[in-house]
Amino acid sequence: MRTRRRLLVACLLLAPLLSGCFASAGGAGASPDGGRLRVALAFAPSQNLSPYGQDGYILSRLGVAEGLTRLAADGTAAPALAESWRADDAGGGWVFTLREAKFQDGGPVTAAAVVAALTRAAQAKPVPPALGGVQLTAVAVGDKQVRVTTGTPDPVLPLRLSNPALAVFSPKAYEAAGAVGLLGTATGPFVLKAVDGTTTATLDRFDGYWGGRARSAGIDAKFVADGTARANALRTGQADIVDALPVAQLASLDKQLVQLKVTPRNTALYLNTKSGVFADPAVRAAAREAIDTSVLAKNVYEGYAEPGRGIFGPALTWADGKRIPPAGRAKAVRPAGAAITIATHNSRAELPEVAQVLQQQLEKAGFTVKLAVLDSARLDSDALAGKFDAVVSSRNVLLETGDPISVLASDFTCAGGYNLAGICDKRIDDAVAAARPVADPGRRQDAVMVAEAAVLATDAVIPLVHLKVAVGVAPSVQGTVPDPYERAMVDTGTHR
């Protein structure tokens, strides 16, 4: 790999995630083809499978779409549609050299097609979280190279381009105005053939995939919000791979069916800073002081979680040693019966229980609390619209780019595209802006902690627990991809 900044990518974040434990356990090889895989996913499409929002991760996990790079388990940017890249210090940005690859509709992957795809993503509204605060421009350099630049230098751009929102689709996908046409226009090992609303998706093998012919003939995916139903599908042999097993089900499942993943996933309480009682920082401070996170870790997550330490938890082993105590927090006031609504979703079985425990703790402190449990498809849109006083949400904080600065920008800056708390604070924006161009790994980590402290000082988010995630895999299945970033589930070697 020709890049002077690979050291940054390699050292920056996730070597601590025990990368050797997460390698794919299969390969194309010469073994006979496997049958179709039956997959149960926790989260249904919420935006008609638009690649520019959370639905893009469904396309990534099912092996439909890919971008110029992918995020490897050790935190590095690995080749995907780009076989190599280099920093372009003369012209700014980075130059990516494309491999020989085809779209699922038969056309070649060219520089012009890549430029069209990246430009469409950069112009999407709302802005994809991976591009929060980033002005991305792509131009073709001949037929097989693409120069990608940003408004300000971005030392983690190869990581950023691994995000599913920046996946590359064929020109056919963009012929109609509005939604991206997804059927048969991507480049991954599986072709999306049909989607039945928020219920099922059908995928077939793409025999022309650049990475080799997949072992499995296809995938039949079901979207099953109920965690017990997902566990039962695994237990009774009706599903081969099951997403997000509830903690309460683990004791009753054969241990051979469960894969535990150390991930940078947190559960947190986001407080609405724009309207309602939590617009007052003193009331937010009262909520923070009322919450005992150890109860959540022990009782709700049954030891499969640790009490919240910050936005970035123990999966980033450097974070605790560099964490900065928040300064300038408001002094808590008595809630005096202040009425609040806490919303969450039921696709992760623990979240409603977390909300119930929070209700008890906050009512004991003097709040009047109402709970709202929605499906995951509704929660994000309603929360971003400010319809609740507080939201309990589970989030892999390195999901977007593998870079902490990017998640801080998307979740907590004024222009952030996934700002559930609606926070807009100059101290946070300044800290994130100062951290963006830092290339040295140690200094960038320091800058991350400065920005984290600025966020925590506002009490806009209350970290609750840091999680392990359980995935179910049937004994007949080989070659699953237990990805700590939760972006990948299957590849060419996955089969039964």
C-alpha positions as CSV (number, residue, x, y, z in Angstrom):
1,M,0.0,0.0,0.0
2,R,1.5,3.2,-1.1
3,T,0.6,5.7,1.6
4,R,2.7,7.7,4.1
5,R,-0.2,7.8,6.4
6,R,-0.9,4.2,6.9
7,L,0.8,4.4,10.3
8,L,-1.9,6.8,11.4
9,V,-4.6,4.5,10.3
10,A,-2.9,1.4,11.8
11,C,-2.2,3.0,15.2
12,L,-5.0,5.4,15.6
13,L,-7.8,3.3,17.1
14,L,-8.6,-0.3,16.9
15,A,-5.6,-2.4,17.2
16,P,-7.0,-2.7,20.8
17,L,-9.9,-4.6,19.5
18,L,-8.0,-7.9,19.3
19,S,-8.0,-7.9,15.6
20,G,-6.7,-11.5,15.3
21,C,-10.0,-12.7,16.8
22,F,-12.1,-11.1,14.1
23,A,-10.7,-12.6,10.9
24,S,-13.1,-14.2,8.5
25,A,-13.1,-18.0,8.9
26,G,-13.7,-18.9,5.3
27,G,-12.5,-18.6,1.7
28,A,-13.8,-19.2,-1.7
29,G,-11.6,-22.3,-2.2
30,A,-12.6,-25.2,-4.3
31,S,-15.3,-26.7,-2.0
32,P,-18.8,-27.3,-3.3
33,D,-21.2,-24.4,-3.2
34,G,-23.4,-23.9,-0.1
35,G,-27.1,-23.4,0.0
36,R,-28.9,-20.1,0.6
37,L,-28.2,-18.4,3.9
38,R,-31.1,-17.5,6.2
39,V,-30.4,-14.3,8.1
40,A,-32.4,-12.6,10.8
41,L,-31.6,-8.9,11.2
42,A,-32.7,-6.7,14.1
43,F,-33.2,-3.5,12.2
44,A,-35.6,-3.1,9.3
45,P,-35.1,-0.5,6.6
46,S,-36.2,2.9,7.8
47,Q,-35.5,4.9,4.6
48,N,-36.3,2.5,1.8
49,L,-32.8,1.2,1.9
50,S,-31.2,4.5,1.0
51,P,-27.4,4.1,1.3
52,Y,-27.1,7.6,2.8
53,G,-28.6,6.8,6.2
54,Q,-28.5,3.9,8.6
55,D,-30.0,1.6,6.0
56,G,-26.6,1.7,4.2
57,Y,-25.3,-0.6,6.8
58,I,-27.9,-3.2,5.8
59,L,-26.5,-3.2,2.3
60,S,-23.0,-3.5,3.6
61,R,-23.7,-6.3,6.1
62,L,-25.5,-8.4,3.5
63,G,-22.6,-8.0,1.0
64,V,-24.5,-5.9,-1.5
65,A,-22.6,-2.7,-1.7
66,E,-19.0,-1.5,-1.2
67,G,-16.9,1.5,-1.6
68,L,-13.3,2.3,-2.5
69,T,-12.1,1.0,0.8
70,R,-13.3,-1.2,3.7
71,L,-12.7,-0.9,7.4
72,A,-10.6,-3.9,8.5
73,A,-11.0,-5.4,12.0
74,D,-7.8,-3.8,13.2
75,G,-8.9,-0.3,12.4
76,T,-7.0,0.1,9.2
77,A,-8.4,1.1,5.8
78,A,-8.2,-2.0,3.5
79,P,-8.6,-2.2,-0.3
80,A,-12.0,-2.7,-1.8
81,L,-12.8,-1.2,-5.2
82,A,-9.6,0.8,-4.9
83,E,-6.6,-1.6,-4.9
84,S,-4.2,1.2,-3.7
85,W,-4.0,4.8,-2.8
86,R,-1.5,7.5,-1.9
87,A,-1.5,11.0,-0.4
88,D,-1.4,13.6,-3.1
89,D,0.6,16.3,-1.4
90,A,1.0,18.3,-4.6
91,G,-2.7,18.5,-5.4
92,G,-4.1,17.9,-1.9
93,G,-6.2,15.0,-0.9
94,W,-5.7,11.4,-2.0
95,V,-5.4,9.5,-5.3
96,F,-7.1,6.1,-5.5
97,T,-6.3,3.5,-8.1
98,L,-9.2,1.3,-9.1
99,R,-9.0,-2.4,-9.5
100,E,-10.7,-4.3,-12.4
101,A,-14.2,-4.8,-11.3
102,K,-17.8,-4.9,-12.7
103,F,-21.1,-3.6,-11.5
104,Q,-23.8,-6.2,-11.0
105,D,-25.5,-4.9,-14.2
106,G,-22.4,-5.8,-16.2
107,G,-20.8,-2.4,-16.7
108,P,-17.2,-1.7,-15.7
109,V,-16.2,0.2,-12.6
110,T,-14.6,3.3,-14.0
111,A,-13.3,6.5,-12.5
112,A,-16.2,8.5,-14.0
113,A,-18.7,6.1,-12.3
114,V,-16.9,6.4,-9.0
115,V,-16.9,10.2,-9.2
116,A,-20.6,10.2,-10.0
117,A,-21.4,8.0,-7.0
118,L,-19.2,10.1,-4.5
119,T,-20.7,13.3,-5.8
120,R,-24.2,12.1,-5.4
121,A,-23.4,11.0,-1.8
122,A,-21.8,14.4,-1.0
123,Q,-24.9,16.2,-2.2
124,A,-27.4,14.0,-0.3
125,K,-29.8,15.6,2.1
126,P,-29.5,15.2,5.0
127,V,-25.7,14.9,4.9
128,P,-24.5,11.4,5.6
129,P,-23.0,11.3,9.1
130,A,-19.7,10.2,7.6
131,L,-19.5,13.5,5.8
132,G,-20.5,15.7,8.6
133,G,-18.5,18.9,8.3
134,V,-16.5,17.5,5.3
135,Q,-16.6,19.1,1.9
136,L,-15.8,16.2,-0.3
137,T,-14.9,16.6,-4.0
138,A,-14.0,13.8,-6.5
139,V,-12.5,14.1,-9.9
140,A,-11.4,11.4,-12.4
141,V,-7.7,11.1,-13.3
142,G,-7.9,9.1,-16.4
143,D,-10.1,6.0,-16.4
144,K,-8.6,4.2,-13.4
145,Q,-7.7,6.8,-10.9
146,V,-9.8,9.1,-8.7
147,R,-8.6,12.2,-6.8
148,V,-10.6,12.9,-3.7
149,T,-10.2,16.1,-1.8
150,T,-11.8,17.8,1.2
151,G,-12.3,21.4,2.2
152,T,-9.6,21.0,4.9
153,P,-7.0,18.3,5.0
154,D,-8.4,15.0,6.2
155,P,-5.7,12.6,7.4
156,V,-8.3,9.7,7.8
157,L,-10.0,10.1,4.4
158,P,-9.2,6.4,3.4
159,L,-11.1,5.4,6.5
160,R,-13.9,7.7,5.8
161,L,-14.4,6.3,2.3
162,S,-15.1,2.9,3.8
163,N,-18.5,4.1,5.1
164,P,-21.5,2.5,3.4
165,A,-22.9,5.9,2.5
166,L,-20.0,6.3,0.1
167,A,-20.6,3.0,-1.6
168,V,-20.3,3.0,-5.4
169,F,-23.3,2.1,-7.6
170,S,-23.5,2.0,-11.4
171,P,-24.7,5.0,-13.5
172,K,-28.0,3.2,-13.9
173,A,-28.7,3.6,-10.2
174,Y,-28.8,7.4,-10.6
175,E,-30.9,7.7,-13.7
176,A,-34.1,8.6,-11.8
177,A,-34.3,11.6,-9.6
178,G,-34.4,11.0,-5.9
179,A,-33.8,7.5,-4.6
180,V,-30.8,5.5,-5.7
181,G,-31.9,2.4,-7.7
182,L,-30.4,-0.5,-5.8
183,L,-31.6,-3.6,-7.6
184,G,-28.6,-5.0,-9.5
185,T,-26.5,-1.8,-9.5
186,A,-23.9,-2.4,-6.8
187,T,-20.6,-4.3,-6.9
188,G,-20.7,-6.7,-3.9
189,P,-20.8,-10.5,-3.9
190,F,-24.6,-10.6,-3.5
191,V,-27.2,-8.9,-5.7
192,L,-30.3,-7.4,-4.2
193,K,-33.2,-8.9,-6.1
194,A,-36.2,-7.9,-4.1
195,V,-37.3,-6.1,-1.0
196,D,-40.6,-6.5,0.7
197,G,-41.0,-3.3,2.6
198,T,-39.6,-3.7,6.1
199,T,-40.2,-7.5,6.2
200,T,-37.8,-9.4,3.9
201,A,-35.0,-9.0,1.3
202,T,-33.9,-11.5,-1.3
203,L,-30.3,-11.6,-2.6
204,D,-28.7,-13.9,-5.2
205,R,-25.0,-14.5,-5.7
206,F,-23.2,-12.2,-8.1
207,D,-21.0,-14.5,-10.2
208,G,-19.0,-11.6,-11.6
209,Y,-17.7,-10.3,-8.3
210,W,-14.1,-9.2,-8.5
211,G,-13.3,-11.0,-5.2
212,G,-14.3,-14.4,-6.5
213,R,-17.6,-16.3,-6.6
214,A,-19.4,-16.5,-3.3
215,R,-19.8,-20.0,-1.7
216,S,-23.4,-19.3,-0.9
217,A,-26.1,-19.3,-3.6
218,G,-27.8,-16.3,-2.0
219,I,-29.3,-14.8,1.1
220,D,-32.9,-14.8,2.4
221,A,-33.0,-12.0,5.0
222,K,-35.8,-11.3,7.4
223,F,-36.1,-8.2,9.5
224,V,-37.2,-9.3,13.0
225,A,-37.4,-6.6,15.6
226,D,-38.4,-8.9,18.5
227,G,-35.2,-10.2,20.1
228,T,-36.9,-13.3,21.6
229,A,-38.2,-14.2,18.1
230,R,-34.7,-13.9,16.7
231,A,-33.2,-16.1,19.4
232,N,-36.0,-18.7,18.8
233,A,-35.3,-18.7,15.1
234,L,-31.7,-19.6,15.9
235,R,-32.6,-22.2,18.6
236,T,-35.1,-24.0,16.3
237,G,-32.9,-24.0,13.3
238,Q,-35.0,-21.6,11.3
239,A,-32.2,-19.1,10.9
240,D,-28.5,-19.5,10.1
241,I,-27.2,-16.1,11.3
242,V,-29.0,-14.0,13.8
243,D,-28.2,-10.4,14.6
244,A,-28.1,-8.7,18.1
245,L,-29.1,-11.6,20.4
246,P,-30.7,-10.2,23.6
247,V,-28.7,-10.7,26.8
248,A,-31.7,-12.3,28.5
249,Q,-31.6,-15.1,25.9
250,L,-27.9,-16.0,26.1
251,A,-28.1,-18.3,29.2
252,S,-30.7,-20.5,27.4
253,L,-28.8,-20.8,24.2
254,D,-26.1,-23.4,23.5
255,K,-22.8,-21.6,23.8
256,Q,-21.7,-23.0,20.5
257,L,-24.4,-20.9,18.8
258,V,-23.2,-17.6,20.2
259,Q,-20.3,-15.4,19.1
260,L,-19.5,-12.5,21.5
261,K,-17.9,-9.4,20.0
262,V,-15.9,-6.7,21.8
263,T,-17.2,-3.6,20.2
264,P,-17.1,0.2,20.6
265,R,-20.9,0.1,21.1
266,N,-22.4,2.2,23.9
267,T,-25.9,2.7,25.3
268,A,-26.4,6.4,26.2
269,L,-29.1,8.8,27.2
270,Y,-29.4,11.8,24.8
271,L,-31.1,14.9,26.3
272,N,-33.0,17.3,24.1
273,T,-31.1,20.6,24.5
274,K,-33.3,22.6,22.1
275,S,-36.6,22.5,23.8
276,G,-38.3,21.3,26.9
277,V,-36.9,21.0,30.4
278,F,-33.5,19.8,29.3
279,A,-32.8,23.0,27.4
280,D,-31.7,24.1,30.9
281,P,-28.2,22.7,31.6
282,A,-28.9,22.7,35.3
283,V,-31.8,20.3,34.8
284,R,-29.6,18.1,32.6
285,A,-27.1,18.0,35.4
286,A,-29.9,16.9,37.8
287,A,-30.6,14.0,35.4
288,R,-27.0,13.0,35.3
289,E,-26.6,13.0,39.1
290,A,-29.7,10.8,39.4
291,I,-28.5,8.0,37.3
292,D,-26.6,5.0,38.6
293,T,-25.1,3.3,35.6
294,S,-23.7,0.3,37.6
295,V,-27.3,-0.9,38.1
296,L,-27.7,-1.0,34.3
297,A,-24.5,-2.9,33.7
298,K,-25.2,-5.5,36.4
299,N,-28.9,-6.0,36.3
300,V,-30.1,-5.2,32.8
301,Y,-27.0,-6.4,30.8
302,E,-26.2,-9.2,33.3
303,G,-22.5,-8.5,33.2
304,Y,-22.2,-8.2,29.4
305,A,-21.5,-4.5,29.8
306,E,-19.5,-2.0,31.8
307,P,-20.7,1.2,33.4
308,G,-20.3,4.2,31.1
309,R,-17.0,6.0,31.4
310,G,-17.4,8.4,28.5
311,I,-18.3,8.5,24.8
312,F,-15.4,6.2,24.1
313,G,-15.2,3.1,26.2
314,P,-12.8,0.3,27.0
315,A,-12.7,-1.0,23.4
316,L,-10.3,1.9,22.8
317,T,-7.7,1.0,25.3
318,W,-5.9,4.3,25.1
319,A,-9.0,6.3,26.0
320,D,-9.1,5.8,29.8
321,G,-5.4,6.9,30.2
322,K,-6.1,10.1,28.3
323,R,-9.6,11.0,29.5
324,I,-10.1,14.5,30.7
325,P,-12.6,15.4,33.5
326,P,-15.4,17.6,32.1
327,A,-15.0,21.2,33.3
328,G,-17.6,23.9,33.7
329,R,-20.6,21.7,34.2
330,A,-23.8,23.4,35.4
331,K,-24.8,23.0,39.1
332,A,-27.8,20.6,39.4
333,V,-31.2,22.0,40.5
334,R,-34.2,20.2,41.9
335,P,-36.4,18.9,39.1
336,A,-39.6,19.8,41.1
337,G,-41.8,17.3,39.3
338,A,-40.6,18.3,35.8
339,A,-42.4,16.1,33.2
340,I,-40.3,14.4,30.6
341,T,-40.8,11.7,27.9
342,I,-38.0,9.2,27.4
343,A,-38.1,7.4,24.0
344,T,-36.3,4.3,22.9
345,H,-36.8,1.4,20.5
346,N,-37.4,-2.4,20.9
347,S,-35.1,-3.8,18.3
348,R,-32.5,-4.2,21.0
349,A,-34.4,-6.0,23.8
350,E,-32.4,-4.4,26.6
351,L,-33.3,-0.8,25.7
352,P,-36.9,-0.7,27.0
353,E,-35.6,-2.2,30.2
354,V,-32.9,0.4,30.4
355,A,-35.6,3.1,30.0
356,Q,-37.6,1.6,32.8
357,V,-34.7,1.6,35.2
358,L,-34.0,5.2,34.2
359,Q,-37.6,6.1,34.8
360,Q,-37.4,4.7,38.4
361,Q,-34.1,6.5,39.1
362,L,-35.3,9.9,37.6
363,E,-38.6,9.7,39.4
364,K,-36.8,9.1,42.7
365,A,-34.9,12.3,42.0
366,G,-38.1,14.3,41.4
367,F,-38.9,14.0,37.7
368,T,-42.2,12.9,36.3
369,V,-41.3,10.4,33.6
370,K,-43.3,8.9,30.7
371,L,-41.9,6.2,28.4
372,A,-42.3,5.8,24.7
373,V,-41.2,2.6,22.9
374,L,-41.1,2.9,19.2
375,D,-39.8,0.7,16.4
376,S,-36.3,1.6,15.3
377,A,-37.4,3.0,11.9
378,R,-39.4,5.8,13.6
379,L,-37.2,6.6,16.6
380,D,-34.3,8.3,14.8
381,S,-36.4,10.5,12.6
382,D,-38.7,11.6,15.5
383,A,-35.7,12.1,17.8
384,L,-33.9,14.2,15.3
385,A,-37.0,16.3,14.9
386,G,-36.9,17.0,18.7
387,K,-40.1,15.2,19.6
388,F,-38.9,13.8,22.9
389,D,-37.1,15.1,26.0
390,A,-34.7,12.2,26.0
391,V,-33.7,9.2,23.9
392,V,-32.1,6.0,25.0
393,S,-30.0,4.7,22.1
394,S,-27.4,2.1,21.4
395,R,-24.6,3.2,19.1
396,N,-21.3,1.8,17.8
397,V,-19.3,5.0,18.1
398,L,-16.8,4.0,15.4
399,L,-19.4,2.8,13.0
400,E,-19.2,5.7,10.5
401,T,-15.5,5.9,9.8
402,G,-13.5,4.2,12.5
403,D,-12.4,7.7,13.6
404,P,-13.7,9.2,16.9
405,I,-13.5,12.7,15.5
406,S,-16.0,11.8,12.8
407,V,-18.6,10.6,15.3
408,L,-18.1,13.6,17.5
409,A,-18.7,15.8,14.4
410,S,-21.9,13.9,13.3
411,D,-23.4,13.5,16.8
412,F,-22.5,16.7,18.7
413,T,-21.6,19.6,16.5
414,C,-24.0,22.3,15.3
415,A,-24.0,20.9,11.7
416,G,-24.0,17.3,12.7
417,G,-26.3,15.0,10.8
418,Y,-27.0,12.6,13.7
419,N,-27.3,15.1,16.6
420,L,-30.0,13.4,18.7
421,A,-29.5,15.9,21.5
422,G,-29.7,18.9,19.2
423,I,-26.6,20.3,20.9
424,C,-25.0,23.4,19.4
425,D,-22.0,24.6,21.5
426,K,-19.1,26.7,20.2
427,R,-16.6,24.9,22.6
428,I,-17.5,21.5,21.0
429,D,-17.4,22.8,17.5
430,D,-14.0,24.5,18.1
431,A,-12.6,21.3,19.7
432,V,-13.7,19.1,16.8
433,A,-12.4,21.6,14.3
434,A,-9.0,21.7,16.0
435,A,-8.8,17.9,16.0
436,R,-9.8,17.2,12.4
437,P,-6.4,18.0,10.7
438,V,-4.2,16.3,13.4
439,A,-2.3,13.4,11.8
440,D,0.0,12.3,14.5
441,P,-1.7,9.3,16.3
442,G,-0.9,10.3,19.9
443,R,-1.8,14.0,19.4
444,R,-5.0,13.0,17.6
445,Q,-6.0,10.8,20.5
446,D,-5.3,13.8,22.9
447,A,-7.5,16.0,20.7
448,V,-10.3,13.4,20.8
449,M,-10.3,13.5,24.6
450,V,-10.4,17.3,24.7
451,A,-13.5,17.2,22.4
452,E,-15.1,14.4,24.5
453,A,-14.7,16.5,27.6
454,A,-16.3,19.5,25.9
455,V,-19.3,17.3,25.0
456,L,-19.7,15.7,28.5
457,A,-19.4,19.2,30.1
458,T,-22.8,20.1,28.5
459,D,-24.6,17.0,29.9
460,A,-26.2,16.7,26.5
461,V,-25.4,12.9,26.6
462,I,-25.1,10.7,29.6
463,P,-23.0,7.5,28.8
464,L,-24.8,4.6,30.4
465,V,-22.9,1.4,29.5
466,H,-20.2,0.0,27.1
467,L,-21.4,-3.2,25.5
468,K,-20.4,-6.6,24.1
469,V,-22.6,-7.7,21.3
470,A,-23.8,-11.3,20.7
471,V,-24.4,-12.8,17.3
472,G,-26.0,-16.2,16.7
473,V,-24.5,-18.6,14.2
474,A,-25.8,-22.1,13.4
475,P,-23.3,-25.0,13.7
476,S,-23.7,-25.7,9.9
477,V,-22.5,-22.2,9.0
478,Q,-18.8,-21.4,8.2
479,G,-17.0,-18.3,7.3
480,T,-19.1,-15.6,9.1
481,V,-17.5,-12.2,9.6
482,P,-17.8,-11.2,13.3
483,D,-16.9,-7.6,12.5
484,P,-16.4,-5.3,15.6
485,Y,-17.7,-2.4,13.6
486,E,-21.0,-4.2,12.7
487,R,-20.6,-3.4,9.1
488,A,-20.0,-6.9,7.7
489,M,-21.8,-10.2,8.4
490,V,-21.1,-12.3,5.3
491,D,-18.5,-12.5,2.6
492,T,-17.5,-14.8,-0.3
493,G,-16.5,-17.6,2.1
494,T,-19.7,-17.6,4.2
495,H,-21.7,-20.8,3.5
496,R,-23.6,-23.7,5.1
